[in-house]
Amino acid sequence: MNNIKCIDCGLVNWASDIECRRCGSLLTVQEKRAQILALEQSEAKPFLTSGLQLLLVLLGLELVVGLVSQIFQLPTDLAAGASLIAVAIGFLLLIVCHIWLLARIFEQSVAWGLGALFVPLVGIIAIGKFWEHTKRSFVGQLICVGIVLMAMLFLPGQLKPRTAPVQRETANRIVLPIR
Ligand SMILES: [Zn+2]
């Protein structure tokens, strides 16, 4: 860095300057203050990072698609296929989030990371112990579980109690020729 920007008036001063040439404020103190400020800002990352936002969007999208397919009574096989794909995607994302979570624990302590890898209970304790570092990946995991559960909820067939199975089947038979 060969110049220092004064945070009081914005004037860019030479690095050799001790005081701001316009307002006279101390630059060395300011530099320290700016460093602390930058550090604080990097620590205070928004809770919903882009990865988490993406997961929430997926969850929302799944809810909308699920509800729309319920309302418009999609053919059973199509709805089942879509649900199974959603379950698979949810599981895949869950694994990714779990690896992300483990990586965060390993960053803090290799011993805790190994413990979390092999003993589920240790993993839960580690999440609490390093909460500031694990909270996002933990919430990410919860969203993934939500994606899987919701996909199962919208899964037609045996898993879901049907209120009127006979009516449903006749409706499907009518729908089939139109496809
Ligand atoms: Zn100044």
Boltz pocket constraint, residues with backbone or C-beta under 6 A from the ligand:
constraints:
  - pocket:
      binder: B
      contacts: [[A, 6], [A, 7], [A, 8], [A, 9], [A, 10], [A, 11], [A, 20], [A, 21], [A, 22], [A, 23], [A, 24], [A, 25]]
      max_distance: 6.0
